[in-house]
Amino acid sequence: MALPIEPSAHLDHHHEPSPGDDHETAPTSFSSILKSLAGDETRERISVADLLATMQDRVFGALLFIFAMPNILPTPPGTSAVLGIPLVFLSAQMALGQSPWLPKLIANRSMLRTDFAGMIDKANPWIARAERMLRPRWPALSSQAAERILGCFCLVLALILALPIPLGNMLPALAICMIAFGILERDGLWIALGTALGVVSLFLVAGVIYAIVKSLIFLLAHALM
């Protein structure tokens, strides 16, 4: 059974004032939503389903960021196991132009709220700083067609994250985070920068894999002599 998430517009929603309104209601920032969820003391654990339900109006941008972010921060063991697989699922769905959803087996996985809060405390200052720099520009890179191409690219990066390569997950994760922020605010510049960083990370990871394979072949050759 899957948990469906209905798509909607990007983060830059604005409340349409009714005749009785004196001013527009400002949209809740991404960093504020994360902080509110992390500070909810009524929860003992934060599940993947909780993240999906909370971020459902942020669609792929917010979800990709949430699941990629732990890979660039010091986090408790097992965090990548909880959030890594959803990242692959969501990237594939984005590439196929589908609505985001996750199987119940994945959606029910969770981590302690205190661990989640610690992770958000480390990331939130950087998220808030990024939010101040983001603005709509280069719209072609955040179009629906472009998002499907970005989904394919993020899927490749997500698969790289799953490989047990020393320090091989930080740059791909950072690239996904930048692309996700660009999608959230329709900022084509951040999407372009994230894509460029992703390409660089792929070359670096390929170099690391090549070095590891070459070392193994060298050791094997000497062991058989």
Order of alpha helices (4+ residues) and beta strands (2+ residues): beta-alpha-beta-alpha-alpha-alpha-beta-alpha-beta-alpha-alpha-alpha-alpha
